[in-house]
Amino acid sequence: MKKIKYYYNTHTLRFEKWITPLRVKLLRIFGFLAAAIFTAFIIVVIAFQYVDSPKEKLLRAKNEELNDKYIVLNAKVEQLQKQMLEIETRDNEVYRSIFESSPIPDSVRIVEMEKSKEVQYVETLSNQQIITNVAQQLNLLSSRLAYQERSYVEIENMVKNKAKLLAAIPAIQPVSNKELRRIASGFGHRIDPVYKVTKFHAGLDFTAPQGTPIYATADGRIKTSGYNAGGYGNHVVIDHGYGYETLYGHMVRVKARPGQTVKRGEVIGWVGNTGKSTGAHCHYEVHKNGNPVDPIYYFYNDLTPEQYDRLLKLAASANQSLD
């Protein structure tokens, strides 16, 4: 039962029934609703600071699942990177060394190789950052694989041309030397026979009677043939390809002509004493990629191990060259 309120009316000097105005009732209702809404808002704000909403719980679960998958995926990427590195190392140090080909520098395989530790800070990454990071890793691997594939295609071509490569590498002595008595001076610093000072001798001197045949030590094409005023006299230079060239100096007569194709063992001239020479001999040089190298290491086709060891000792003697 609703409680009835009365008030004392000083004008009529009696108690009268209290009637609440409509305006007051509306204000009271509005105030109650405003207070209720504000209180509810405060409660929700405080609650959401400590309790996740269903949507947040779902997003958090998906994020944790994504992070777990990223860790697994990143581990696989790291494993692929290790395998890729092993393949690249084997390519440079084994396969290409067999064919004496220059290794591919890392700057060619990839422009940038950044090794970051993603797993340690994965919790701080956003979903977009994770996706971007994985994409970069995969693009990096794709780039390395593309260059590696090109390298193997090149090596495959080398395998197909292996016979040509072997035929192009100097492998015999330029003059007949079965008794191993013809090497008069070796590669390195020797006493110049004319100026009597120590000078670099870029080849081997093979003594032999004038007219002794001189042989091409590998297949190739005659690059230079004729007289050289610089000291070699009548000489021949053969371009064997694959970075190899050989020079034969001081011939009495030259047989080979520029542009001619020759085979290993083919006569290209005869021993003589032309140019800056103090006796009949064949001055022989081997060049690899434009630089003179010791020819003593290119006689493996016609020598036994014992003969080769003896030849090494003869070539290493510090004596006077013949040119």
Backbone hydrogen bonds, N-H to C=O, Kabsch-Sander energy under -0.5 kcal/mol:
donor,donor_aa,acceptor,acceptor_aa,energy
7,Y,16,E,-2.6
9,N,7,Y,-0.6
9,N,14,R,-2.7
10,T,8,Y,-0.7
13,L,9,N,-1.7
14,R,9,N,-1.2
16,E,7,Y,-3.1
18,W,5,K,-3.6
20,T,18,W,-0.5
25,K,21,P,-2.0
26,L,22,L,-2.5
27,L,23,R,-2.0
28,R,24,V,-2.5
29,I,25,K,-2.3
30,F,26,L,-2.7
31,G,27,L,-2.5
32,F,28,R,-2.3
33,L,29,I,-2.5
34,A,30,F,-2.6
35,A,31,G,-2.4
36,A,32,F,-2.5
37,I,33,L,-2.8
38,F,34,A,-2.5
39,T,35,A,-2.5
40,A,36,A,-2.4
41,F,37,I,-2.4
42,I,38,F,-2.4
43,I,39,T,-2.4
44,V,40,A,-2.5
45,V,41,F,-2.7
46,I,42,I,-2.5
47,A,43,I,-2.5
48,F,44,V,-2.7
49,Q,45,V,-0.8
49,Q,46,I,-0.6
50,Y,46,I,-0.6
50,Y,47,A,-1.2
51,V,47,A,-2.7
57,K,53,S,-2.9
58,L,54,P,-2.0
59,L,55,K,-2.5
60,R,56,E,-3.0
61,A,57,K,-2.2
62,K,58,L,-2.3
63,N,59,L,-2.4
64,E,60,R,-2.5
65,E,61,A,-2.3
66,L,62,K,-2.5
67,N,63,N,-2.5
68,D,64,E,-2.4
69,K,65,E,-2.3
70,Y,66,L,-2.4
71,I,67,N,-2.4
72,V,68,D,-2.0
73,L,69,K,-2.9
74,N,70,Y,-3.3
75,A,71,I,-2.0
76,K,72,V,-1.8
77,V,73,L,-2.3
78,E,74,N,-2.6
79,Q,75,A,-2.1
80,L,76,K,-2.5
81,Q,77,V,-2.4
82,K,78,E,-2.1
83,Q,79,Q,-2.3
84,M,80,L,-2.8
85,L,81,Q,-2.5
86,E,82,K,-2.2
87,I,83,Q,-2.2
88,E,84,M,-2.6
89,T,85,L,-2.6
90,R,86,E,-2.6
91,D,87,I,-2.5
92,N,88,E,-2.5
93,E,89,T,-3.1
94,V,90,R,-1.9
95,Y,90,R,-2.0
96,R,91,D,-2.5
98,I,94,V,-1.8
99,F,95,Y,-1.1
100,E,97,S,-0.9
101,S,96,R,-3.1
108,V,105,P,-1.6
109,R,105,P,-1.5
110,I,106,D,-2.7
114,E,112,E,-0.5
115,K,113,M,-0.6
116,S,114,E,-0.9
118,E,116,S,-1.1
121,Y,117,K,-0.6
121,Y,118,E,-0.9
122,V,119,V,-0.8
124,T,121,Y,-1.4
125,L,122,V,-1.4
130,I,126,S,-2.6
131,I,127,N,-2.5
132,T,128,Q,-2.5
133,N,129,Q,-2.8
134,V,130,I,-2.5
135,A,131,I,-2.4
136,Q,132,T,-2.3
137,Q,133,N,-2.1
138,L,134,V,-2.6
139,N,135,A,-2.6
140,L,136,Q,-2.3
141,L,137,Q,-2.3
142,S,138,L,-2.6
143,S,139,N,-2.3
144,R,140,L,-2.3
145,L,141,L,-2.8
146,A,142,S,-2.1
147,Y,143,S,-2.1
148,Q,144,R,-2.4
149,E,145,L,-2.6
150,R,146,A,-1.9
151,S,147,Y,-2.0
152,Y,148,Q,-2.4
153,V,149,E,-2.0
154,E,150,R,-2.0
155,I,151,S,-2.6
156,E,152,Y,-2.6
157,N,153,V,-1.9
158,M,154,E,-1.8
159,V,155,I,-2.6
160,K,156,E,-2.1
161,N,157,N,-1.6
162,K,159,V,-1.5
165,L,161,N,-2.6
166,L,162,K,-2.8
167,A,163,A,-2.0
168,A,164,K,-1.3
169,I,165,L,-0.7
169,I,166,L,-0.7
171,A,217,T,-2.0
180,L,177,N,-1.2
184,A,182,R,-0.6
184,A,205,D,-3.0
185,S,205,D,-1.0
186,G,317,S,-0.5
188,G,201,H,-2.8
190,R,199,K,-3.0
191,I,319,N,-1.4
192,D,197,V,-3.1
196,K,192,D,-1.8
199,K,190,R,-3.1
201,H,188,G,-3.3
202,A,200,F,-0.7
204,L,284,Y,-2.6
205,D,185,S,-2.3
206,F,204,L,-0.6
206,F,282,C,-2.4
207,T,182,R,-3.5
207,T,205,D,-0.6
208,A,280,A,-1.1
211,G,271,V,-2.5
212,T,209,P,-1.9
214,I,269,G,-2.7
215,Y,174,P,-3.3
216,A,266,E,-2.5
219,D,167,A,-2.8
220,G,262,V,-2.2
221,R,239,D,-2.6
222,I,260,Q,-3.1
223,K,237,V,-3.0
224,T,237,V,-1.7
226,G,235,H,-2.2
228,N,233,G,-1.5
231,G,228,N,-1.1
233,G,228,N,-1.5
234,N,251,M,-0.6
235,H,226,G,-3.0
235,H,233,G,-0.5
236,V,248,Y,-2.0
237,V,224,T,-2.6
238,I,246,T,-2.6
239,D,221,R,-2.9
240,H,238,I,-0.7
240,H,244,Y,-2.2
241,G,244,Y,-0.8
244,Y,241,G,-2.1
245,E,287,H,-2.1
246,T,238,I,-1.9
247,L,285,E,-2.1
248,Y,236,V,-2.4
249,G,283,H,-2.6
250,H,232,Y,-3.5
251,M,234,N,-3.1
252,V,270,W,-2.2
253,R,270,W,-0.9
255,K,268,I,-2.4
256,A,268,I,-2.0
259,G,222,I,-2.8
260,Q,257,R,-2.1
262,V,220,G,-2.8
265,G,216,A,-3.3
266,E,263,K,-2.1
268,I,214,I,-2.5
269,G,214,I,-1.0
270,W,253,R,-2.0
271,V,212,T,-3.0
272,G,250,H,-0.9
272,G,281,H,-0.7
274,T,250,H,-0.6
276,K,231,G,-1.7
277,S,275,G,-1.7
278,T,322,L,-2.2
281,H,272,G,-2.0
282,C,206,F,-2.5
283,H,249,G,-1.1
283,H,281,H,-0.5
284,Y,204,L,-2.9
284,Y,282,C,-0.6
285,E,247,L,-2.2
286,V,293,V,-0.7
287,H,245,E,-3.4
288,K,291,N,-2.9
289,N,243,G,-3.1
290,G,243,G,-0.5
291,N,288,K,-1.5
293,V,286,V,-2.9
297,Y,294,D,-1.5
298,Y,295,P,-2.4
299,F,296,I,-0.5
301,N,171,A,-2.2
302,D,171,A,-0.6
302,D,299,F,-0.7
308,Y,304,T,-2.8
309,D,305,P,-2.2
310,R,306,E,-1.9
311,L,307,Q,-2.5
312,L,308,Y,-2.2
313,K,309,D,-1.6
314,L,310,R,-2.0
315,A,311,L,-2.5
316,A,312,L,-1.4
317,S,314,L,-1.0
319,N,317,S,-1.1
321,S,191,I,-1.7
